[in-house]
Amino acid sequence: MSTLRWDREGRIWPHRDASSFEPVKGVTWHVQRMGENGRPKLLLLHGTGASVHSWRGLMPLLAEDHDVLAPDLPRHAFTTGHPPDDMSLPRMAASLAALQSKLAFTPDIVVGHSAGAALALQLSLDHAFAGPIVGLNSALRPFPGPTAQMFPAMAKLLFVNPLVPRVFSGLASLSGDTDRFLTRATNSRIDAKGMACYSALLENSRHTEGALAMMANWDLPTLRTRIQDVENPVLLIHSDNDAAIPLDWAREANGWLRNSRLDVLDGYGHLAHEEAPAKVAERIKTFAAHSGFTDG
């Protein structure tokens, strides 16, 4: 399987001038950073199967008031070198903590989309992150009933078959398939630049293998048993038309957290931060200001 190449697929990536490649403990992280040093630090964590490109509209808006860092998560997009065992929630959080240490970047606030929100909570539980957390269309609720056991097991079976990522990427290369898949799976309609990046990701078997590895090792039931220990202020921003994570699941997760509130976005899907970055940025900035983590 060939990795995505920055001099090939990366040519279409938004904000290339904000990118750098950071070696940390045998792996190489692709990160983007915007905003002035000395401002409150904000960490962005994308969801399963995405990359830093998903912040293309939101990141510059947040950088007006913050020093913003966004990495490609382990085994995703242009971040390379993580073994499959590093894809569990605790180990991904530990790997992120090592990256932050290398860059001397201690976040004041963490924003996570979908599975990235669970990762933000894991940073709080395992690595003493005590600042505000924003979850965008958060994937926090374990699948109900037997599905909770079946889904990770199925992902693991798919991951260990070396042909599966190639089949997934081959299907994604069919004309128009990425557009139809994303619309059906998320109920979101995004711009052409974003769709081109998702197409490049889904057509690459190494990236799809990374997404499968993440799903195979994602243990939300264990996170659920600890989530009441999270004392951070949490804002859950969730879309009412999310086809991936129902709004009722967000309401349920909101009730598990000690210091949380739910803000519903009307008329958007799972990728609301890509559809309406200005609206999402406004909510994040207001929350950060009320929490004391913003300039001005």
C-alpha positions, 0 to 999 in steps of 0.5 A: 500500500502506498502512502499519500504523498505531500508532493502529489495528493498534498498539492490540493490540500488547503492551507499548505503554507501552514503545514509542517512535518514533525518527527516524534518517537519514530513517527512523523506527524503532519500538522497545521498551525495558524495564529499568533504565538502567545494567544490562547492555544486551541487544539483541533482533532478531526474525526475518523477517516478525515484529516486537517483539511476538514478544518479548512474553513473553521481554522482561519476563523479560530486563528483570529483569536487563538494559536491553533494546532491541527494534526492528522491523527495517527495512520490518517492522511499524511501522518505516518509511522504509528503501529496498529496498536496505537489506534486505541483511545488511550494510546492515541491520547498518549501519542497526542500528548507526546506531540504536544510536548515536542511542540511545547504546545499545551492547549487551553481549549480542545475542539474535537469533531465526531470521534475527535471529541472522544479523544479530547475527553480521553486527554482530560481523563489520562493527561490532566487536560483541564480546559474547556472541550468543544465536541462537534457532532460528537461520537460518544455513545456506544452502539446499543445492545449487541451492536456494541460488541459486534461493530468493533469486532467487524471492523477488526475482521475487516482490518486484518484482511489486507484486501479490504482497504484496497476494495474500499479505496477501489470503490471510492475511486468510482466516478461520483462515489465519494460525493454520494457516500458522504452525502448519504452518510452525513447528510452534509453538502460540502464545497468542491475543495473539501470533496476533492480531499475526501476523494483523495483520502478514500481512494488511498488504501493506506488511509482507509486501513488507518480508519478501519484500525481506529474503528477496530480499537475504539472502545466507547463502552469503557469511555462511558464508564469514566465519562462522569469523571470529566470535570472540564466545561464541555460544549456539545454542538450538534446538528439536528440533521446529522445522519451519522450521530442522531441528536438524541444520542447527543442529548443522552451524552450531554446528560452523562457529563458533569459540566456540559451543555448542548447547542443545537445547529438547525439545518446541517448534517454531520459535517456542519463545521465544514458547511457553516464554519462561521456559525460554528466559530462564533459558538466556539469563540463565545464559549472560549470567552466565557471560559476565559480562554480568548484574546480581547 
